[in-house]
Amino acid sequence: MIYFLYGQDTYRSREEMRKIVEENKKACLAGRQANSDWLDFARIDAKEGEAEILEKIHQSVNTISMFNSKKLVIVENVFSLDEEIQERIQKLLESKNAGKDQDTTIIFWNEEAKKGSKLFKYLTEKAKTKEFGPLNKANLKNWVKEHIDAYEAAINNQALEMLIENVGSDLWKMANEIDKLANYSKKIKIEDVELLIRPEIDLNIFEMVDAIGYKNKSKAIKLFNQHLEQGDNELYLLSMFAYQIRNLIKVKSGGKLEMSPFVAQKTKQQAKSFNMEELKKIYRGLMTIDFDSKIGKADAKTALELFMINL
């Protein structure tokens, strides 16, 4: 079976991917097919090993497990590859009749997809496909309400308007702000939003990202631990870190920043400390930490510290 998830809204596409992983996990456990790792799992990022990706996909799909367990393969950023390699991947999938294989689940995840490519056409025809575009304001309001409902909490209209005005459409940041608000009060009012929600990125996050840009790992880790000591949650820090890296990528790409002129200017200045490849590598690493922490594969605090050490 093949899933194809793509689009600018990486929060919702990552959540969908996590659900598919969990469904496979439950199916394996229910069928008593799980080994100690519950199923054969492989994760492949095309941007990290372009030369070996065909071999990695081939091995992942064809490896025979001594435990007779099901297989789950996640392939990220396949549209960053040359079209020739994309077509060879397509032929491999066709030769294995991957779309109808019930024992192997392949998830193709991409933020950007080349809609005119042969692989895109193949995936949209053969895979269970979902596109995740940015939410408009009406859908964003519904999304926020649904997530607040999940905490058995409620928010009044004034507070909802201010929350969206302060946070915007970044669902990574929004999810963390909702968690903060719902744990503070089950009846969220405008006063709660004014008290708890920072309308722009914390300037201390700038300092931490600056330290990484200048390759000052010890300072970055020190600032990270200071945030934890002040009571900031590691997942909140992860989301804010990722939020700022996305802003820097947007600057490098010539995109428009939707923030105050002061913060926009600081972000443009900060972008000079990085090249695009560095930013994309950092962002991919942060997304991996987020995903692994949500499925219980990694501790977010430890993973972030190791990530900063190894940059």
C-alpha positions in Angstrom: 0.0 0.0 0.0 1.2 3.5 -0.8 0.4 6.8 0.8 1.3 10.2 -0.7 1.2 13.2 1.6 2.3 16.6 0.4 1.8 20.3 0.8 2.9 23.5 2.6 1.1 22.6 5.8 3.7 20.3 7.2 2.1 20.1 10.6 -1.1 18.4 9.3 0.8 16.2 6.9 3.2 15.1 9.7 0.2 14.4 11.9 -1.4 12.3 9.2 1.9 10.4 8.8 2.0 9.7 12.5 -1.6 8.4 12.4 -0.6 6.0 9.6 2.4 4.8 11.6 0.2 4.2 14.7 -2.4 2.3 12.7 0.3 0.0 11.3 1.6 -0.5 14.8 -1.8 -1.4 16.2 -2.5 -3.7 13.2 0.8 -5.6 13.8 0.2 -5.9 17.5 -3.4 -7.1 17.0 -2.1 -9.7 14.5 0.7 -10.9 16.8 3.2 -10.2 14.1 5.3 -7.7 16.0 8.9 -8.3 17.1 10.6 -6.1 19.7 10.4 -3.2 17.3 6.7 -4.0 16.5 7.4 -3.9 12.7 10.2 -3.6 10.2 10.6 0.2 9.9 12.8 2.2 7.6 13.0 6.0 7.1 14.7 7.4 4.0 15.3 11.1 3.3 16.2 11.7 -0.3 18.1 14.9 0.6 20.5 13.1 2.8 21.5 10.3 0.4 20.6 10.9 -3.2 23.1 8.4 -4.6 21.9 5.5 -2.4 18.2 6.1 -2.3 17.2 3.6 -5.0 19.2 0.9 -3.2 17.7 1.9 0.2 14.1 1.7 -1.1 14.9 -1.6 -2.9 16.3 -3.1 0.3 13.5 -1.8 2.5 10.8 -3.2 0.2 12.5 -6.5 -0.6 14.1 -7.5 2.8 12.6 -10.7 4.2 12.2 -10.6 7.9 12.8 -13.7 10.1 9.8 -12.6 12.2 7.4 -12.4 9.2 6.4 -8.9 10.3 4.8 -6.2 8.2 7.0 -3.4 6.7 6.7 0.3 6.9 8.9 2.6 4.8 8.8 6.4 4.9 10.4 8.2 2.0 10.8 11.9 2.4 11.6 14.7 -0.2 11.6 12.4 -3.2 10.9 15.3 -5.5 14.3 16.8 -4.7 15.8 14.1 -6.8 16.6 14.2 -10.5 13.6 13.2 -12.7 15.6 10.2 -14.0 16.0 8.8 -10.5 12.3 9.6 -9.8 11.3 7.5 -12.8 13.5 4.6 -11.7 11.8 4.7 -8.3 8.4 4.6 -10.1 9.5 1.6 -12.1 10.6 -0.1 -8.9 7.2 0.5 -7.4 5.5 -0.7 -10.5 7.6 -3.9 -10.6 6.7 -4.7 -7.0 3.0 -3.8 -7.5 3.5 -1.7 -4.4 0.1 -0.1 -4.5 -1.6 -3.4 -3.8 1.0 -5.0 -1.4 -0.9 -5.3 2.0 2.3 -6.4 3.9 4.4 -3.3 2.9 3.2 0.3 3.6 5.2 3.0 1.9 4.6 6.7 2.8 5.9 9.3 0.5 6.1 12.7 2.3 6.9 16.0 0.7 6.5 19.6 1.5 6.9 20.5 -2.2 5.9 18.3 -5.1 6.6 18.6 -8.8 3.0 18.3 -10.1 4.1 17.9 -13.7 6.4 14.9 -13.1 5.6 11.3 -14.0 6.2 10.2 -10.4 3.6 12.7 -9.2 1.1 11.4 -11.7 1.8 7.8 -10.7 1.5 8.5 -7.0 -1.8 10.5 -7.3 -3.2 7.6 -9.3 -1.9 4.6 -7.3 -1.5 6.0 -3.8 -3.9 7.2 -1.1 -3.1 10.9 -1.7 -3.7 13.9 0.5 -2.6 17.5 -0.2 -2.2 19.8 2.8 -2.4 23.4 1.8 -2.5 26.4 4.2 -5.8 26.8 6.1 -7.9 29.8 5.4 -9.1 31.8 8.4 -12.5 30.0 8.7 -10.8 26.5 8.6 -8.1 27.7 10.9 -10.7 28.7 13.4 -12.3 25.3 13.2 -8.9 23.6 13.5 -8.2 25.6 16.7 -11.6 24.8 18.2 -11.2 21.1 17.5 -7.8 21.0 19.1 -9.0 22.9 22.2 -12.0 20.5 22.4 -9.5 17.6 22.5 -8.3 19.1 25.9 -12.0 19.2 27.0 -11.6 23.0 27.1 -13.4 25.9 25.4 -12.4 29.3 24.0 -14.7 32.4 23.6 -14.8 34.3 20.3 -12.7 37.3 21.4 -9.9 35.0 22.7 -10.0 33.0 19.5 -9.6 36.1 17.4 -6.7 37.3 19.5 -5.0 33.9 19.5 -5.1 33.7 15.7 -4.0 37.3 15.3 -1.0 36.7 17.6 0.1 33.3 16.3 -1.1 33.3 12.7 -1.4 30.2 10.5 1.7 28.4 11.8 0.2 25.2 13.2 3.4 24.1 14.8 3.4 27.1 17.0 -0.4 27.1 17.4 -0.5 23.6 18.7 2.0 24.5 21.4 0.1 27.6 22.4 -3.1 25.7 22.6 -1.4 23.2 24.9 -0.2 26.0 27.1 -3.7 27.7 27.3 -5.7 24.5 27.8 -3.5 23.5 30.7 -3.8 26.9 32.2 -7.6 27.2 31.9 -10.5 25.0 30.6 -12.4 28.2 29.8 -10.0 30.3 27.8 -10.7 34.0 27.8 -9.0 36.9 26.1 -7.2 37.7 29.4 -5.6 34.3 29.3 -4.3 34.8 25.7 -2.9 38.3 26.7 -1.2 36.7 29.7 0.3 33.6 28.1 0.7 34.1 24.3 3.8 35.9 22.9 2.7 37.6 19.7 6.1 37.3 18.1 9.0 34.9 18.5 10.8 35.2 21.9 13.9 37.3 21.3 15.9 34.7 23.3 15.2 32.2 20.6 17.0 34.6 18.2 20.0 34.4 20.5 19.9 30.6 20.5 19.6 30.5 16.7 22.4 33.1 16.4 24.7 30.9 18.5 24.0 28.0 16.1 24.7 30.2 13.1 28.0 31.2 14.6 28.8 27.5 15.4 28.9 28.3 19.1 27.4 25.0 20.3 28.1 25.5 24.0 26.3 28.8 24.1 23.3 27.3 22.2 23.0 24.4 24.7 23.4 26.8 27.6 20.6 29.0 26.3 18.4 25.9 25.7 18.9 24.7 29.3 18.2 28.2 30.6 14.8 28.1 28.8 14.1 24.8 30.4 15.0 26.1 33.9 12.6 29.0 33.3 9.8 26.5 32.8 9.6 26.4 29.0 8.6 23.0 27.6 11.1 21.3 25.3 8.4 20.8 22.7 7.5 24.5 22.8 11.2 25.3 22.3 11.4 22.8 19.4 8.4 24.4 17.7 9.8 27.9 18.2 13.2 26.8 16.9 11.6 25.3 13.8 9.4 28.4 13.4 12.4 30.6 13.2 14.3 28.3 10.9 11.3 28.3 8.5 11.4 32.1 8.6 15.1 32.1 7.7 14.4 29.7 4.8 11.6 32.1 3.7 14.1 35.0 3.7 16.7 33.0 1.7 13.9 32.1 -0.8 12.8 35.7 -1.2 9.5 35.2 0.5 7.6 37.8 2.5 7.7 37.7 6.3 4.4 38.2 8.1 5.7 39.8 11.3 6.5 43.2 12.7 9.2 45.3 10.9 11.5 45.0 13.9 11.4 41.2 14.0 11.5 40.9 10.2 14.7 43.0 10.1 16.4 40.9 12.8 15.4 37.8 10.9 16.9 39.1 7.7 20.1 40.0 9.5 20.2 36.6 11.1 19.8 34.8 7.7 23.2 36.1 6.7 24.8 33.6 9.1 23.4 30.6 7.3 23.3 29.2 3.7 20.2 27.5 2.4 21.6 24.0 2.7 22.5 24.5 6.4 18.9 25.8 7.1 17.3 22.9 5.2 19.5 20.4 7.1 18.6 21.9 10.5 14.9 22.0 9.6 14.9 18.3 8.5 16.6 17.4 11.7 14.0 19.3 13.8 11.2 17.6 12.0 12.7 14.2 12.7 13.0 15.0 16.4 9.4 16.1 16.5 8.2 13.0 14.7 10.3 10.6 16.8 9.3 12.2 20.1 5.6 11.9 19.2 5.8 8.2 18.5 7.8 7.6 21.6 11.0 6.8 19.7 13.0 9.6 21.3 13.1 12.0 24.2 12.7 15.6 22.8 15.1 17.2 25.4 17.9 14.7 24.8 17.4 14.6 21.1 17.6 18.4 20.8 20.8 18.6 22.9 22.5 15.9 20.8 21.3 17.6 17.6 22.9 20.9 18.7 26.1 19.1 19.7 26.3 17.4 16.3 25.6 20.5 14.1 
